[in-house]
């Protein structure tokens, strides 16, 4: 209901950076041994989540 809403300021979104300080605009999925880390996944909406899942699955399957 409208009476449950309150005005607020703009939000701040954390953004991942690479070692040179550049913003990472896309997925950053890294494999280190048997560990897979999703370091950056901005806005994993419905279509993007499928791409993230496939990338992680491909990396996981490459472990074996």
C-alpha beads as a LAMMPS data file, in Angstrom:
LAMMPS data file: protein, C-alpha beads

64 atoms
63 bonds

1 atom types
1 bond types

-500.0 500.0 xlo xhi
-500.0 500.0 ylo yhi
-500.0 500.0 zlo zhi

Masses

1 110.0

Atoms # bond

1 1 1 0.000 0.000 0.000
2 1 1 1.112 3.550 -0.652
3 1 1 1.219 4.375 3.061
4 1 1 3.951 1.742 3.507
5 1 1 6.310 3.593 1.172
6 1 1 8.807 6.234 2.212
7 1 1 10.916 8.483 -0.018
8 1 1 14.627 7.728 0.079
9 1 1 17.920 8.674 -1.499
10 1 1 19.635 6.998 -4.404
11 1 1 21.222 3.650 -3.691
12 1 1 24.869 2.768 -4.061
13 1 1 25.821 -0.429 -5.849
14 1 1 29.124 -2.079 -5.078
15 1 1 31.130 -2.769 -8.224
16 1 1 34.033 -5.171 -8.567
17 1 1 37.364 -3.902 -9.909
18 1 1 40.309 -5.694 -11.474
19 1 1 43.878 -5.395 -10.184
20 1 1 44.416 -2.208 -12.234
21 1 1 41.344 -0.543 -10.723
22 1 1 39.158 -0.913 -13.820
23 1 1 35.472 -1.682 -13.256
24 1 1 34.391 -5.213 -14.139
25 1 1 31.241 -4.749 -16.197
26 1 1 30.605 -8.401 -16.937
27 1 1 30.709 -11.729 -15.143
28 1 1 33.947 -12.610 -13.388
29 1 1 33.961 -16.325 -12.638
30 1 1 37.285 -17.777 -11.530
31 1 1 38.433 -21.320 -10.904
32 1 1 41.233 -22.016 -8.439
33 1 1 41.865 -25.717 -7.987
34 1 1 38.552 -27.300 -7.013
35 1 1 36.994 -23.967 -6.049
36 1 1 34.817 -21.851 -8.347
37 1 1 34.219 -18.246 -7.270
38 1 1 31.654 -15.892 -8.772
39 1 1 33.450 -12.600 -8.129
40 1 1 31.187 -10.337 -10.148
41 1 1 27.694 -10.963 -11.467
42 1 1 25.981 -7.612 -11.937
43 1 1 22.228 -7.884 -12.357
44 1 1 21.813 -11.644 -12.780
45 1 1 18.283 -11.379 -14.191
46 1 1 16.421 -14.284 -15.759
47 1 1 18.416 -14.511 -18.993
48 1 1 21.773 -13.672 -17.403
49 1 1 21.322 -16.291 -14.683
50 1 1 21.207 -19.007 -17.362
51 1 1 24.546 -17.797 -18.770
52 1 1 26.086 -17.680 -15.292
53 1 1 24.808 -21.184 -14.537
54 1 1 26.228 -22.549 -17.787
55 1 1 29.617 -20.917 -17.209
56 1 1 29.811 -22.345 -13.681
57 1 1 28.646 -25.793 -14.847
58 1 1 31.254 -25.810 -17.626
59 1 1 34.002 -24.923 -15.151
60 1 1 32.759 -27.518 -12.647
61 1 1 32.616 -30.259 -15.283
62 1 1 36.137 -29.403 -16.436
63 1 1 37.381 -30.367 -12.949
64 1 1 36.719 -34.033 -13.724

Bonds

1 1 1 2
2 1 2 3
3 1 3 4
4 1 4 5
5 1 5 6
6 1 6 7
7 1 7 8
8 1 8 9
9 1 9 10
10 1 10 11
11 1 11 12
12 1 12 13
13 1 13 14
14 1 14 15
15 1 15 16
16 1 16 17
17 1 17 18
18 1 18 19
19 1 19 20
20 1 20 21
21 1 21 22
22 1 22 23
23 1 23 24
24 1 24 25
25 1 25 26
26 1 26 27
27 1 27 28
28 1 28 29
29 1 29 30
30 1 30 31
31 1 31 32
32 1 32 33
33 1 33 34
34 1 34 35
35 1 35 36
36 1 36 37
37 1 37 38
38 1 38 39
39 1 39 40
40 1 40 41
41 1 41 42
42 1 42 43
43 1 43 44
44 1 44 45
45 1 45 46
46 1 46 47
47 1 47 48
48 1 48 49
49 1 49 50
50 1 50 51
51 1 51 52
52 1 52 53
53 1 53 54
54 1 54 55
55 1 55 56
56 1 56 57
57 1 57 58
58 1 58 59
59 1 59 60
60 1 60 61
61 1 61 62
62 1 62 63
63 1 63 64
